[in-house]
């Protein structure tokens, strides 16, 4: 990912830092996970060509009576296209992370899944003959 420029996207209130979300159009507490989420959003829009209106952040869903909240869901042509699960940089990408995003896949059947902690990013695509690991998030076409 390219450098994420926080200039003009940060503000401080009562001694706490907040970051502006391009999708939700408001400021959120600047946690380490939120920074990772905002970097991915910025990357999707600025470097991969995704449109703001295609991206949903902290998308609430219920599957088998279990409530979930996806970090990022991209919808294209009225279908789930890409799911991103963001973790704080201190959280290692593990089988637990993989299990979490696979539950989202079972619910939404998106073509692409992305797991990231801002340091390590795993991108995979579901195809008829299995899963293919990718080096970068696909461009919007």
PyMOL commands that place a pseudoatom at each C-alpha (Angstrom):
pseudoatom trace, name=CA, resn=UNK, resi=1, chain=A, elem=C, hetatm=0, pos=[0.000, 0.000, 0.000]
pseudoatom trace, name=CA, resn=UNK, resi=2, chain=A, elem=C, hetatm=0, pos=[1.101, 3.537, -0.639]
pseudoatom trace, name=CA, resn=UNK, resi=3, chain=A, elem=C, hetatm=0, pos=[1.704, 6.085, 2.113]
pseudoatom trace, name=CA, resn=UNK, resi=4, chain=A, elem=C, hetatm=0, pos=[-1.507, 7.050, 3.845]
pseudoatom trace, name=CA, resn=UNK, resi=5, chain=A, elem=C, hetatm=0, pos=[-1.645, 10.785, 4.328]
pseudoatom trace, name=CA, resn=UNK, resi=6, chain=A, elem=C, hetatm=0, pos=[-3.405, 11.742, 7.548]
pseudoatom trace, name=CA, resn=UNK, resi=7, chain=A, elem=C, hetatm=0, pos=[-2.995, 15.452, 6.929]
pseudoatom trace, name=CA, resn=UNK, resi=8, chain=A, elem=C, hetatm=0, pos=[-6.405, 17.160, 7.249]
pseudoatom trace, name=CA, resn=UNK, resi=9, chain=A, elem=C, hetatm=0, pos=[-7.990, 13.833, 8.321]
pseudoatom trace, name=CA, resn=UNK, resi=10, chain=A, elem=C, hetatm=0, pos=[-7.081, 14.056, 12.022]
pseudoatom trace, name=CA, resn=UNK, resi=11, chain=A, elem=C, hetatm=0, pos=[-8.428, 16.137, 14.851]
pseudoatom trace, name=CA, resn=UNK, resi=12, chain=A, elem=C, hetatm=0, pos=[-7.964, 16.159, 18.610]
pseudoatom trace, name=CA, resn=UNK, resi=13, chain=A, elem=C, hetatm=0, pos=[-10.852, 16.519, 21.048]
pseudoatom trace, name=CA, resn=UNK, resi=14, chain=A, elem=C, hetatm=0, pos=[-10.542, 16.237, 24.834]
pseudoatom trace, name=CA, resn=UNK, resi=15, chain=A, elem=C, hetatm=0, pos=[-7.002, 14.929, 24.431]
pseudoatom trace, name=CA, resn=UNK, resi=16, chain=A, elem=C, hetatm=0, pos=[-8.012, 12.082, 22.095]
pseudoatom trace, name=CA, resn=UNK, resi=17, chain=A, elem=C, hetatm=0, pos=[-7.187, 11.775, 18.399]
pseudoatom trace, name=CA, resn=UNK, resi=18, chain=A, elem=C, hetatm=0, pos=[-9.851, 11.130, 15.800]
pseudoatom trace, name=CA, resn=UNK, resi=19, chain=A, elem=C, hetatm=0, pos=[-9.629, 10.249, 12.108]
pseudoatom trace, name=CA, resn=UNK, resi=20, chain=A, elem=C, hetatm=0, pos=[-12.149, 11.160, 9.413]
pseudoatom trace, name=CA, resn=UNK, resi=21, chain=A, elem=C, hetatm=0, pos=[-13.697, 8.205, 7.549]
pseudoatom trace, name=CA, resn=UNK, resi=22, chain=A, elem=C, hetatm=0, pos=[-14.237, 8.875, 3.837]
pseudoatom trace, name=CA, resn=UNK, resi=23, chain=A, elem=C, hetatm=0, pos=[-17.103, 6.362, 3.761]
pseudoatom trace, name=CA, resn=UNK, resi=24, chain=A, elem=C, hetatm=0, pos=[-19.003, 7.084, 6.972]
pseudoatom trace, name=CA, resn=UNK, resi=25, chain=A, elem=C, hetatm=0, pos=[-18.383, 10.845, 6.624]
pseudoatom trace, name=CA, resn=UNK, resi=26, chain=A, elem=C, hetatm=0, pos=[-17.528, 11.462, 10.263]
pseudoatom trace, name=CA, resn=UNK, resi=27, chain=A, elem=C, hetatm=0, pos=[-14.669, 11.248, 12.744]
pseudoatom trace, name=CA, resn=UNK, resi=28, chain=A, elem=C, hetatm=0, pos=[-13.821, 8.060, 14.667]
pseudoatom trace, name=CA, resn=UNK, resi=29, chain=A, elem=C, hetatm=0, pos=[-11.463, 7.467, 17.569]
pseudoatom trace, name=CA, resn=UNK, resi=30, chain=A, elem=C, hetatm=0, pos=[-8.019, 6.779, 16.134]
pseudoatom trace, name=CA, resn=UNK, resi=31, chain=A, elem=C, hetatm=0, pos=[-7.312, 3.266, 17.385]
pseudoatom trace, name=CA, resn=UNK, resi=32, chain=A, elem=C, hetatm=0, pos=[-4.645, 1.109, 15.766]
pseudoatom trace, name=CA, resn=UNK, resi=33, chain=A, elem=C, hetatm=0, pos=[-7.322, -1.012, 14.092]
pseudoatom trace, name=CA, resn=UNK, resi=34, chain=A, elem=C, hetatm=0, pos=[-9.161, 2.087, 12.842]
pseudoatom trace, name=CA, resn=UNK, resi=35, chain=A, elem=C, hetatm=0, pos=[-5.923, 3.355, 11.305]
pseudoatom trace, name=CA, resn=UNK, resi=36, chain=A, elem=C, hetatm=0, pos=[-5.525, 0.048, 9.433]
pseudoatom trace, name=CA, resn=UNK, resi=37, chain=A, elem=C, hetatm=0, pos=[-9.169, 0.276, 8.293]
pseudoatom trace, name=CA, resn=UNK, resi=38, chain=A, elem=C, hetatm=0, pos=[-8.708, 3.847, 7.039]
pseudoatom trace, name=CA, resn=UNK, resi=39, chain=A, elem=C, hetatm=0, pos=[-5.485, 2.947, 5.212]
pseudoatom trace, name=CA, resn=UNK, resi=40, chain=A, elem=C, hetatm=0, pos=[-7.275, 0.136, 3.359]
pseudoatom trace, name=CA, resn=UNK, resi=41, chain=A, elem=C, hetatm=0, pos=[-10.220, 2.400, 2.489]
pseudoatom trace, name=CA, resn=UNK, resi=42, chain=A, elem=C, hetatm=0, pos=[-7.823, 5.048, 1.176]
pseudoatom trace, name=CA, resn=UNK, resi=43, chain=A, elem=C, hetatm=0, pos=[-5.936, 2.402, -0.836]
pseudoatom trace, name=CA, resn=UNK, resi=44, chain=A, elem=C, hetatm=0, pos=[-9.135, 0.961, -2.336]
pseudoatom trace, name=CA, resn=UNK, resi=45, chain=A, elem=C, hetatm=0, pos=[-10.271, 4.404, -3.501]
pseudoatom trace, name=CA, resn=UNK, resi=46, chain=A, elem=C, hetatm=0, pos=[-7.007, 6.094, -4.488]
pseudoatom trace, name=CA, resn=UNK, resi=47, chain=A, elem=C, hetatm=0, pos=[-5.000, 3.161, -5.832]
pseudoatom trace, name=CA, resn=UNK, resi=48, chain=A, elem=C, hetatm=0, pos=[-7.472, 0.503, -6.909]
pseudoatom trace, name=CA, resn=UNK, resi=49, chain=A, elem=C, hetatm=0, pos=[-10.264, 2.705, -8.304]
pseudoatom trace, name=CA, resn=UNK, resi=50, chain=A, elem=C, hetatm=0, pos=[-13.160, 1.691, -6.062]
pseudoatom trace, name=CA, resn=UNK, resi=51, chain=A, elem=C, hetatm=0, pos=[-16.004, 4.160, -5.620]
pseudoatom trace, name=CA, resn=UNK, resi=52, chain=A, elem=C, hetatm=0, pos=[-17.059, 5.468, -2.216]
pseudoatom trace, name=CA, resn=UNK, resi=53, chain=A, elem=C, hetatm=0, pos=[-20.639, 4.334, -2.862]
pseudoatom trace, name=CA, resn=UNK, resi=54, chain=A, elem=C, hetatm=0, pos=[-19.470, 0.712, -3.375]
pseudoatom trace, name=CA, resn=UNK, resi=55, chain=A, elem=C, hetatm=0, pos=[-17.780, 0.492, 0.038]
pseudoatom trace, name=CA, resn=UNK, resi=56, chain=A, elem=C, hetatm=0, pos=[-19.533, -0.287, 3.324]
pseudoatom trace, name=CA, resn=UNK, resi=57, chain=A, elem=C, hetatm=0, pos=[-17.682, 0.043, 6.619]
pseudoatom trace, name=CA, resn=UNK, resi=58, chain=A, elem=C, hetatm=0, pos=[-18.541, -1.866, 9.800]
pseudoatom trace, name=CA, resn=UNK, resi=59, chain=A, elem=C, hetatm=0, pos=[-21.406, -3.526, 7.955]
pseudoatom trace, name=CA, resn=UNK, resi=60, chain=A, elem=C, hetatm=0, pos=[-23.800, -5.278, 10.359]
pseudoatom trace, name=CA, resn=UNK, resi=61, chain=A, elem=C, hetatm=0, pos=[-25.038, -8.743, 9.451]
pseudoatom trace, name=CA, resn=UNK, resi=62, chain=A, elem=C, hetatm=0, pos=[-26.822, -11.654, 11.114]
pseudoatom trace, name=CA, resn=UNK, resi=63, chain=A, elem=C, hetatm=0, pos=[-26.116, -15.213, 10.027]
pseudoatom trace, name=CA, resn=UNK, resi=64, chain=A, elem=C, hetatm=0, pos=[-27.671, -18.192, 11.840]
pseudoatom trace, name=CA, resn=UNK, resi=65, chain=A, elem=C, hetatm=0, pos=[-28.830, -15.771, 14.563]
pseudoatom trace, name=CA, resn=UNK, resi=66, chain=A, elem=C, hetatm=0, pos=[-25.235, -14.630, 15.177]
pseudoatom trace, name=CA, resn=UNK, resi=67, chain=A, elem=C, hetatm=0, pos=[-24.556, -10.924, 14.774]
pseudoatom trace, name=CA, resn=UNK, resi=68, chain=A, elem=C, hetatm=0, pos=[-21.398, -9.949, 12.918]
pseudoatom trace, name=CA, resn=UNK, resi=69, chain=A, elem=C, hetatm=0, pos=[-19.842, -6.708, 11.818]
pseudoatom trace, name=CA, resn=UNK, resi=70, chain=A, elem=C, hetatm=0, pos=[-17.657, -6.794, 8.730]
pseudoatom trace, name=CA, resn=UNK, resi=71, chain=A, elem=C, hetatm=0, pos=[-14.883, -4.214, 8.685]
pseudoatom trace, name=CA, resn=UNK, resi=72, chain=A, elem=C, hetatm=0, pos=[-15.198, -3.501, 4.972]
pseudoatom trace, name=CA, resn=UNK, resi=73, chain=A, elem=C, hetatm=0, pos=[-17.584, -4.878, 2.370]
pseudoatom trace, name=CA, resn=UNK, resi=74, chain=A, elem=C, hetatm=0, pos=[-17.426, -3.880, -1.287]
pseudoatom trace, name=CA, resn=UNK, resi=75, chain=A, elem=C, hetatm=0, pos=[-20.597, -4.381, -3.325]
pseudoatom trace, name=CA, resn=UNK, resi=76, chain=A, elem=C, hetatm=0, pos=[-20.438, -4.418, -7.128]
pseudoatom trace, name=CA, resn=UNK, resi=77, chain=A, elem=C, hetatm=0, pos=[-23.446, -4.968, -9.384]
pseudoatom trace, name=CA, resn=UNK, resi=78, chain=A, elem=C, hetatm=0, pos=[-25.594, -5.544, -6.274]
pseudoatom trace, name=CA, resn=UNK, resi=79, chain=A, elem=C, hetatm=0, pos=[-23.401, -8.469, -5.166]
pseudoatom trace, name=CA, resn=UNK, resi=80, chain=A, elem=C, hetatm=0, pos=[-20.706, -8.826, -2.499]
pseudoatom trace, name=CA, resn=UNK, resi=81, chain=A, elem=C, hetatm=0, pos=[-17.374, -8.524, -4.284]
pseudoatom trace, name=CA, resn=UNK, resi=82, chain=A, elem=C, hetatm=0, pos=[-14.682, -8.006, -1.636]
pseudoatom trace, name=CA, resn=UNK, resi=83, chain=A, elem=C, hetatm=0, pos=[-14.558, -8.452, 2.146]
pseudoatom trace, name=CA, resn=UNK, resi=84, chain=A, elem=C, hetatm=0, pos=[-11.735, -6.995, 4.224]
pseudoatom trace, name=CA, resn=UNK, resi=85, chain=A, elem=C, hetatm=0, pos=[-11.041, -7.995, 7.821]
pseudoatom trace, name=CA, resn=UNK, resi=86, chain=A, elem=C, hetatm=0, pos=[-8.785, -5.499, 9.607]
pseudoatom trace, name=CA, resn=UNK, resi=87, chain=A, elem=C, hetatm=0, pos=[-6.769, -6.211, 12.724]
pseudoatom trace, name=CA, resn=UNK, resi=88, chain=A, elem=C, hetatm=0, pos=[-4.535, -4.038, 14.860]
pseudoatom trace, name=CA, resn=UNK, resi=89, chain=A, elem=C, hetatm=0, pos=[-0.813, -4.351, 13.954]
pseudoatom trace, name=CA, resn=UNK, resi=90, chain=A, elem=C, hetatm=0, pos=[-0.228, -6.194, 17.256]
pseudoatom trace, name=CA, resn=UNK, resi=91, chain=A, elem=C, hetatm=0, pos=[-2.695, -8.931, 16.245]
pseudoatom trace, name=CA, resn=UNK, resi=92, chain=A, elem=C, hetatm=0, pos=[-1.072, -11.672, 14.209]
pseudoatom trace, name=CA, resn=UNK, resi=93, chain=A, elem=C, hetatm=0, pos=[-2.944, -13.016, 11.217]
pseudoatom trace, name=CA, resn=UNK, resi=94, chain=A, elem=C, hetatm=0, pos=[-3.827, -16.488, 12.448]
pseudoatom trace, name=CA, resn=UNK, resi=95, chain=A, elem=C, hetatm=0, pos=[-6.184, -19.386, 11.877]
pseudoatom trace, name=CA, resn=UNK, resi=96, chain=A, elem=C, hetatm=0, pos=[-8.649, -17.567, 14.153]
pseudoatom trace, name=CA, resn=UNK, resi=97, chain=A, elem=C, hetatm=0, pos=[-8.579, -14.565, 11.767]
pseudoatom trace, name=CA, resn=UNK, resi=98, chain=A, elem=C, hetatm=0, pos=[-8.992, -16.907, 8.820]
pseudoatom trace, name=CA, resn=UNK, resi=99, chain=A, elem=C, hetatm=0, pos=[-11.961, -18.645, 10.497]
pseudoatom trace, name=CA, resn=UNK, resi=100, chain=A, elem=C, hetatm=0, pos=[-13.580, -15.260, 11.107]
pseudoatom trace, name=CA, resn=UNK, resi=101, chain=A, elem=C, hetatm=0, pos=[-13.346, -14.105, 7.498]
pseudoatom trace, name=CA, resn=UNK, resi=102, chain=A, elem=C, hetatm=0, pos=[-14.434, -17.532, 6.216]
pseudoatom trace, name=CA, resn=UNK, resi=103, chain=A, elem=C, hetatm=0, pos=[-17.670, -17.149, 8.212]
pseudoatom trace, name=CA, resn=UNK, resi=104, chain=A, elem=C, hetatm=0, pos=[-18.226, -13.906, 6.332]
pseudoatom trace, name=CA, resn=UNK, resi=105, chain=A, elem=C, hetatm=0, pos=[-17.479, -15.676, 3.053]
pseudoatom trace, name=CA, resn=UNK, resi=106, chain=A, elem=C, hetatm=0, pos=[-20.046, -18.386, 3.826]
pseudoatom trace, name=CA, resn=UNK, resi=107, chain=A, elem=C, hetatm=0, pos=[-22.639, -15.665, 4.412]
pseudoatom trace, name=CA, resn=UNK, resi=108, chain=A, elem=C, hetatm=0, pos=[-21.829, -13.353, 1.485]
pseudoatom trace, name=CA, resn=UNK, resi=109, chain=A, elem=C, hetatm=0, pos=[-19.952, -15.486, -1.097]
pseudoatom trace, name=CA, resn=UNK, resi=110, chain=A, elem=C, hetatm=0, pos=[-17.732, -12.598, -2.159]
pseudoatom trace, name=CA, resn=UNK, resi=111, chain=A, elem=C, hetatm=0, pos=[-15.173, -13.221, -4.886]
pseudoatom trace, name=CA, resn=UNK, resi=112, chain=A, elem=C, hetatm=0, pos=[-12.260, -11.778, -2.884]
pseudoatom trace, name=CA, resn=UNK, resi=113, chain=A, elem=C, hetatm=0, pos=[-11.219, -11.846, 0.767]
pseudoatom trace, name=CA, resn=UNK, resi=114, chain=A, elem=C, hetatm=0, pos=[-8.536, -9.718, 2.402]
pseudoatom trace, name=CA, resn=UNK, resi=115, chain=A, elem=C, hetatm=0, pos=[-7.023, -10.200, 5.857]
pseudoatom trace, name=CA, resn=UNK, resi=116, chain=A, elem=C, hetatm=0, pos=[-4.719, -7.444, 7.092]
pseudoatom trace, name=CA, resn=UNK, resi=117, chain=A, elem=C, hetatm=0, pos=[-3.130, -6.063, 10.216]
pseudoatom trace, name=CA, resn=UNK, resi=118, chain=A, elem=C, hetatm=0, pos=[-1.434, -3.254, 8.312]
pseudoatom trace, name=CA, resn=UNK, resi=119, chain=A, elem=C, hetatm=0, pos=[1.870, -5.145, 8.346]
pseudoatom trace, name=CA, resn=UNK, resi=120, chain=A, elem=C, hetatm=0, pos=[0.856, -8.412, 6.733]
pseudoatom trace, name=CA, resn=UNK, resi=121, chain=A, elem=C, hetatm=0, pos=[-1.906, -8.663, 4.148]
pseudoatom trace, name=CA, resn=UNK, resi=122, chain=A, elem=C, hetatm=0, pos=[-3.295, -11.877, 2.705]
pseudoatom trace, name=CA, resn=UNK, resi=123, chain=A, elem=C, hetatm=0, pos=[-5.498, -11.598, -0.376]
pseudoatom trace, name=CA, resn=UNK, resi=124, chain=A, elem=C, hetatm=0, pos=[-7.308, -14.506, -1.918]
pseudoatom trace, name=CA, resn=UNK, resi=125, chain=A, elem=C, hetatm=0, pos=[-9.791, -15.072, -4.703]
pseudoatom trace, name=CA, resn=UNK, resi=126, chain=A, elem=C, hetatm=0, pos=[-12.360, -17.838, -4.884]
pseudoatom trace, name=CA, resn=UNK, resi=127, chain=A, elem=C, hetatm=0, pos=[-12.490, -19.586, -8.244]
pseudoatom trace, name=CA, resn=UNK, resi=128, chain=A, elem=C, hetatm=0, pos=[-14.356, -22.641, -9.512]
pseudoatom trace, name=CA, resn=UNK, resi=129, chain=A, elem=C, hetatm=0, pos=[-11.282, -24.819, -8.974]
pseudoatom trace, name=CA, resn=UNK, resi=130, chain=A, elem=C, hetatm=0, pos=[-10.279, -23.475, -5.555]
pseudoatom trace, name=CA, resn=UNK, resi=131, chain=A, elem=C, hetatm=0, pos=[-8.571, -20.517, -3.925]
pseudoatom trace, name=CA, resn=UNK, resi=132, chain=A, elem=C, hetatm=0, pos=[-5.849, -18.411, -5.514]
pseudoatom trace, name=CA, resn=UNK, resi=133, chain=A, elem=C, hetatm=0, pos=[-3.617, -16.163, -3.409]
pseudoatom trace, name=CA, resn=UNK, resi=134, chain=A, elem=C, hetatm=0, pos=[-2.963, -12.735, -4.907]
pseudoatom trace, name=CA, resn=UNK, resi=135, chain=A, elem=C, hetatm=0, pos=[-0.176, -10.199, -4.454]
pseudoatom trace, name=CA, resn=UNK, resi=136, chain=A, elem=C, hetatm=0, pos=[-2.503, -7.192, -4.434]
pseudoatom trace, name=CA, resn=UNK, resi=137, chain=A, elem=C, hetatm=0, pos=[-6.138, -6.277, -4.199]
pseudoatom trace, name=CA, resn=UNK, resi=138, chain=A, elem=C, hetatm=0, pos=[-7.681, -6.350, -7.688]
pseudoatom trace, name=CA, resn=UNK, resi=139, chain=A, elem=C, hetatm=0, pos=[-8.390, -3.057, -9.413]
pseudoatom trace, name=CA, resn=UNK, resi=140, chain=A, elem=C, hetatm=0, pos=[-11.952, -1.941, -9.835]
pseudoatom trace, name=CA, resn=UNK, resi=141, chain=A, elem=C, hetatm=0, pos=[-13.076, -2.742, -13.373]
for i in range(1, 141): cmd.bond("trace and resi %d" % i, "trace and resi %d" % (i + 1))
show_as sticks, trace
zoom trace
